[in-house]
């Protein structure tokens, strides 16, 4: 489950984005109970939250539901961060680390990475004893990120995602070439160069304007990735984006989007297979939230988003709820060869 839960302070500081939303639906005490209700309904094994500024509240509620969590606050003057929770009876945490992007001159955002191991006793209830040894050896990486919003700073956005992917790959190799699931709010559209980078594993950034890396400024325009233009990036912008000053970015993870991996309705999906909408307020309606996975995981189910005409009737998110009626998807994933685990993952904003 990957969920930008909307930070309490962020909602208060940007009232213009939520003027169509009744104040009681923005109230944290109201919203946290809806989140808890949704978690109970879908019973995910691992959850990635972004814009968390009331972590103690979430931790208190989710402990009662059998979850344990870790939190990483953003640096600087901001007061929110990222949190990962997991079902204690299903998984054991083997390793945890985080990145404060400020240390790399990449603003105050953060990301988290955890290595989990399946609990043999609880994961093998419905499986034969012959699979027990395989189950005990299976671990996987979960990454959680909230990328910088600023549409103008494609160099910063690319730099954050680059470090995120590099760290996930490093952990995968260190723990025996284990599978990877990456989730979060990328503040990037499916038609963007950022999306291309994730899916194709490479990007010539000088073929793209810095302000168009995330596709946020003109989300209605489906721009082609093939361009005859060579855009000028300063040496500093190239350094931030690539870490080396080169103009090409490459990552080694073979990633697929969970949503794009399961066919959906043309009324709720775009040409890439992504939802038309995962985030909706007075100034934006579109998709910025994703779950990515390596080839060892296979998406099985997707709970589709609502068609845009129906979604517009809510006049924006958050709404009266329950939130599960609005924008999210669910996948069950199994290890391709061993079929040793099935769990639910949901994403919405």
C-alpha positions in Angstrom: 0.0 0.0 0.0 1.4 3.3 -1.0 -0.4 6.4 0.1 0.2 10.1 0.3 -1.9 10.8 3.3 -1.7 14.7 3.0 0.2 16.3 5.8 -1.9 18.2 8.3 0.3 21.3 8.1 0.4 21.1 4.3 -3.3 21.1 4.1 -3.5 24.1 6.5 -0.9 26.0 4.6 -2.5 25.5 1.2 -6.1 26.2 1.8 -6.5 27.3 -1.9 -6.0 23.7 -3.0 -8.9 22.4 -0.8 -11.5 25.2 -0.9 -14.0 22.8 -2.4 -13.5 20.3 0.4 -15.6 20.6 3.6 -13.4 21.5 6.6 -14.5 18.5 8.5 -13.1 16.2 5.8 -9.7 17.8 6.2 -9.7 17.3 9.9 -6.9 14.9 10.8 -9.0 13.1 13.5 -11.6 12.3 10.9 -9.2 11.3 8.2 -7.0 9.0 10.3 -10.1 6.9 11.2 -10.9 6.6 7.5 -7.3 5.5 6.8 -7.6 2.9 9.6 -10.9 1.7 8.1 -9.3 1.3 4.7 -6.3 -0.6 6.1 -8.7 -3.0 7.8 -10.7 -3.5 4.6 -7.7 -4.3 2.4 -5.4 -5.8 5.0 -2.1 -5.0 3.2 1.1 -6.6 4.4 3.4 -3.6 3.8 2.4 0.1 3.7 4.4 3.1 2.4 3.1 6.5 3.5 4.2 10.0 2.4 3.5 13.4 3.9 3.4 12.0 7.4 3.5 14.7 10.1 1.5 12.8 12.7 3.5 9.6 12.9 2.9 9.0 16.6 -0.9 8.9 15.8 -0.5 6.5 13.0 1.9 4.3 15.0 -0.6 4.2 17.9 -3.5 3.2 15.6 -1.6 0.7 13.5 0.0 -1.1 16.4 -3.5 -2.2 17.3 -3.9 -3.6 13.8 -0.7 -5.7 14.1 1.7 -3.3 12.3 5.1 -2.0 13.2 6.6 1.0 11.6 9.7 3.1 10.9 9.8 6.9 10.1 12.1 9.4 8.5 11.3 13.1 8.8 12.3 15.5 6.1 15.2 17.9 6.9 15.0 21.7 7.1 11.9 23.6 8.3 9.4 21.0 7.0 7.6 18.8 9.5 6.5 15.8 7.5 8.3 12.7 6.2 7.9 9.1 5.0 6.9 6.0 7.0 6.9 2.3 6.2 4.7 -0.1 8.2 4.5 -3.9 8.0 2.5 -6.7 9.5 4.6 -8.1 12.3 3.2 -11.6 11.9 4.1 -11.8 8.2 7.5 -10.1 7.9 10.7 -9.5 9.9 12.7 -6.3 9.3 16.3 -7.3 8.5 17.7 -3.8 7.6 16.6 -0.2 7.5 18.2 2.9 6.0 17.2 6.3 4.7 18.5 9.0 2.5 18.4 12.7 3.4 18.8 14.3 0.0 20.0 17.6 1.6 23.4 15.9 2.1 23.7 15.7 -1.7 22.4 19.3 -2.3 19.1 17.8 -3.5 16.7 19.7 -1.1 15.0 18.5 2.0 13.1 15.4 0.8 13.9 11.9 2.1 13.4 8.3 1.1 13.4 5.0 3.0 14.6 1.5 2.2 13.9 -1.6 4.2 14.8 -5.3 3.7 12.1 -7.7 4.8 12.1 -11.4 5.3 8.9 -13.4 5.2 7.9 -15.1 8.4 7.9 -18.8 7.6 5.4 -19.8 10.2 2.7 -17.4 9.1 3.5 -17.2 5.4 3.3 -20.9 4.8 -0.1 -21.6 6.3 -1.6 -22.7 2.9 1.5 -24.2 1.4 3.1 -27.6 1.5 6.0 -28.4 3.8 8.2 -28.8 0.8 8.2 -25.1 0.2 9.3 -24.2 3.8 13.0 -24.0 3.1 12.4 -21.8 0.0 10.2 -19.5 2.1 12.7 -19.1 4.8 15.3 -17.8 2.3 13.1 -15.2 0.6 13.7 -11.6 1.4 12.9 -8.4 -0.6 13.6 -4.7 -0.6 10.9 -2.1 -0.1 11.6 1.6 -1.0 9.4 4.6 -0.2 10.0 8.1 -1.6 8.3 11.5 -1.8 10.0 13.4 -4.7 10.3 17.2 -4.7 7.2 18.9 -6.0 8.7 21.9 -7.8 8.0 21.3 -11.5 10.9 23.6 -12.6 13.6 21.6 -10.9 13.8 18.5 -13.0 17.5 18.2 -12.1 16.6 17.9 -8.5 13.9 15.4 -9.1 16.1 13.2 -11.3 18.9 13.4 -8.7 16.6 12.2 -6.0 15.2 9.3 -8.0 18.7 8.4 -9.2 20.0 8.0 -5.6 16.8 6.1 -4.6 17.3 3.6 -7.4 21.0 3.2 -6.8 20.4 2.5 -3.1 17.7 -0.1 -3.9 19.9 -1.9 -6.3 22.8 -1.9 -3.9 20.7 -3.4 -1.1 19.2 -6.0 -3.5 22.8 -7.2 -4.4 24.1 -7.0 -0.8 21.2 -9.3 0.4 21.6 -11.9 -2.4 20.1 -10.3 -5.5 16.6 -10.1 -3.9 13.5 -8.6 -5.5 12.6 -4.9 -5.1 9.3 -3.0 -4.7 9.5 0.8 -5.0 6.6 3.0 -4.0 5.8 6.6 -3.5 4.7 10.0 -4.8 7.0 10.8 -7.6 5.4 14.2 -8.5 5.8 13.1 -12.1 3.2 12.2 -14.8 3.1 9.0 -16.8 3.9 10.9 -20.0 7.0 12.4 -18.6 10.7 11.8 -19.1 10.9 10.7 -15.4 8.5 7.9 -16.2 10.6 7.0 -19.3 13.7 6.8 -17.2 12.1 4.4 -14.7 10.7 2.1 -17.4 13.5 2.1 -19.9 16.4 2.3 -17.4 18.0 5.1 -19.3 17.6 8.8 -20.2 19.5 11.4 -22.3 18.4 14.3 -20.2 19.6 16.9 -22.7 16.8 15.7 -25.0 14.3 17.2 -22.4 13.7 20.6 -21.0 14.5 20.7 -17.3 11.0 22.1 -16.5 9.4 19.2 -18.4 11.1 16.3 -16.8 8.1 15.6 -14.6 5.4 16.5 -17.0 3.6 18.6 -14.4 3.5 22.0 -16.0 1.6 20.9 -19.1 0.0 17.6 -18.0 -2.6 17.8 -20.8 0.0 17.7 -23.5 1.2 14.2 -24.4 4.7 15.1 -25.6 6.8 12.7 -27.5 10.1 11.5 -25.9 11.8 11.8 -29.3 12.8 15.3 -29.8 15.1 17.0 -32.4 16.0 19.6 -29.8 19.0 19.5 -27.5 18.3 21.5 -24.4 21.0 23.3 -22.5 21.6 22.3 -18.9 24.2 24.0 -16.8 27.1 22.0 -15.4 25.6 22.3 -11.9 22.2 21.0 -13.1 23.9 18.0 -14.9 25.8 17.3 -11.7 22.7 17.3 -9.6 20.7 15.1 -12.0 23.4 12.5 -12.8 25.9 12.8 -10.0 28.7 12.9 -12.5 28.0 15.8 -14.8 27.3 13.5 -17.8 24.2 14.0 -19.8 23.0 10.3 -19.7 21.3 8.6 -16.8 21.2 4.8 -16.4 19.9 2.5 -13.7 20.3 -1.3 -13.4 16.9 -2.3 -12.0 14.5 -3.8 -14.5 11.3 -2.1 -13.3 7.7 -2.5 -14.3 4.7 -0.5 -13.1 2.3 -2.6 -11.1 -0.7 -0.8 -12.6 0.5 -1.1 -16.2 1.0 -4.8 -15.6 -2.7 -5.5 -15.3 -5.3 -4.5 -18.0 -7.8 -1.9 -17.0 -10.7 0.1 -18.3 -10.1 2.7 -21.0 -12.3 5.0 -18.9 -9.8 4.9 -16.0 -6.4 4.3 -17.7 -4.2 6.2 -20.0 -2.2 4.8 -23.0 0.6 3.6 -20.7 -1.8 1.6 -18.5 -1.5 4.0 -15.6 -4.6 5.5 -13.8 -5.9 8.7 -15.2 -6.1 10.2 -11.7 -4.4 9.4 -8.4 -4.4 13.0 -7.0 -7.2 15.6 -7.2 -7.4 19.1 -5.8 -8.5 22.5 -7.1 -5.3 23.0 -9.2 -4.5 19.5 -10.3 -6.0 16.3 -11.4 -3.7 13.6 -12.6 -1.4 10.7 -11.7 1.8 11.1 -9.7 1.7 8.0 -7.4 3.2 4.6 -8.4 4.3 1.2 -7.3 7.2 -0.3 -9.3 8.6 -3.8 -9.0 11.4 -6.0 -10.4 10.7 -9.0 -12.6 10.5 -11.5 -9.6 7.1 -10.0 -8.8 4.0 -10.4 -11.0 1.0 -8.1 -10.6 -2.2 -10.1 -10.4 -5.0 -7.8 -9.5 -5.8 -4.1 -9.7 -8.6 -2.3 -8.1 -9.2 0.5 -10.6 -9.8 4.2 -10.0 -13.1 5.8 -10.7 -13.8 7.4 -14.0 -13.0 11.1 -14.1 -16.6 12.3 -14.5 -17.6 10.4 -11.3 -14.5 11.6 -9.5 -15.3 15.2 -10.3 -18.5 14.9 -8.2 -16.3 14.7 -5.1 -15.0 18.2 -6.0 -11.5 17.1 -4.7 -9.7 14.9 -2.3 -9.9 14.2 0.6 -13.6 13.6 0.6 -16.3 12.2 2.9 -14.9 8.7 2.3 -14.4 5.9 2.5 -11.2 6.6 0.6 -11.2 3.2 -1.1 -14.0 4.4 -3.4 -11.8 7.0 -5.0 -8.2 6.6 -6.1 -6.2 3.5 -5.4 -5.1 0.1 -6.8 -4.3 -3.2 -5.3 -1.9 -5.9 -6.6 -1.1 -9.3 -5.3 2.4 -10.4 -6.1 4.2 -13.7 -6.1 7.7 -14.8 -6.7 7.6 -16.0 -10.2 9.5 -19.2 -9.8 8.7 -20.3 -6.2 5.2 -18.9 -5.7 6.0 -18.5 -2.0 4.2 -15.4 -1.0 1.1 -13.4 -1.8 0.4 -10.0 -0.4 -1.6 -6.9 -1.2 -0.2 -3.5 -2.2 -2.4 -0.4 -2.7 -1.6 3.0 -4.1 -3.6 6.2 -4.1 -3.3 9.9 -3.1 
